[in-house]
Amino acid sequence: MIKDLLKNHLKNGITRDSVLALLGKPYKDGIENRLPKGLEMPDSLSFSNKENLKSENSDRATERVNEFMRLNSQPDTLMLYPIGWSTIDPNFLVIKLDNNGLTSDFWVEQH
């Protein structure tokens, strides 16, 4: 069902009101700081990096992650709709709106 929705019903440039008419009230609706599309956190900052998991390094690693996010994230207006579960985590349809309240991107992500 989500593949059909993404392929045939959601398009960039539709209004927030059209999304609400199509999908109803979202689970979450507001502004979140997110990394720009295509920018990923470097592996050196990841907590899957064994060095960052060592107790003597964890505080510094957290500071470095927070600094990276502070410098690189930007506020995005998002609408989140729950669409199901993976093995243990929920999946959400995320719809990004531009400054005019029109859809500018949409994707599925795991939380």
N, C-alpha and C positions, 0 to 999 in steps of 0.2 A: 504494500500500500504506500509506503514512504517513497519508493522509487517512482511510482506513478505520480505522486504529489510533486516531487522534485522535477520530474520530466515534463509534466503536462499542465501543472496548475500554478506553480510558483515561478514568477518571472521577475527579473530586475526591473524596477521602475513602478511597481504597483504600490498603491497607498497602504498606509497602516490600517485604515478602515477596511480596505479590501481583504487584508490578511485576517483581521478580526472577523469579518463576515464569513470567510472561508474556514477558519480554524477555531474560532471562539477565543475566549480569554486565555492568555498564556499563563503558564506556571510562574514565570518570572518575566518582568518587563521593566527595563531601566538601563542605566548607564553603567558599564563595567570598563575597567582599564584592561586592555588586551594588547598583545603584541601585534604589530601589523602583519597582514597576510604574507607568508613567505619567510618571515623572520622567526627563527627558532632559537631557543636558549642553547648556548654552546655546551657541548658534552662536558667541558671542564667545570661547569657550574652545576651539573646534574647531581642529584642525590643518589643516582645509581652508580656514580663514580665512587669507587671504594675508598679513595682518599678522603672524600667529603663526608663519608659515613663514620670515620674515626672520631671518637669523642673529642680528641684534642683539636680537630679541624672543623667540627660542626658549626660552632658559632661564627667563625670566619666565612665558612661556606654559605651560611644563611645571609650574612651581611652582603656577600658578593651577589647572590641571587636577587636580594632586595634592591641593590644598587642597579643591577642590569634592568630589572623591571621598571624602576623609577626613571631611568634614562631612556628606555625604549618603548614603554607601553603608551597607549593613547586611549582616550575615552571613546567608546563605541556604544551606540544605542542598540540594544539587543532585545529580542523577544525569544523566550525559550519555551519549547513544548516537549513534554516527555513523550517518547515514542516506544519505549520498551526497555528491556534489560539485556546486558551481555551476561556473562557468567555471574558476576556479582555486582556490577556497576550499572547505573541507569544510563540510557542513551537519550539525547535531546536533539530535536531539530532546533537549530539556532538561525534566526532571521535577523540580519543586520540592516538597520535603517540609516539613511543619510540625513543630513541636516534639514532636508525638506520633508522628512517623514515618508520617504519612498524606499522600497527595498533596494539594497545595493549588493547584497550577497546572502547566501544561505548555505548551510551545511549541517551534517550530523556529527555530533561529538559525544564522547563518553565522559561522565563525571565521576 
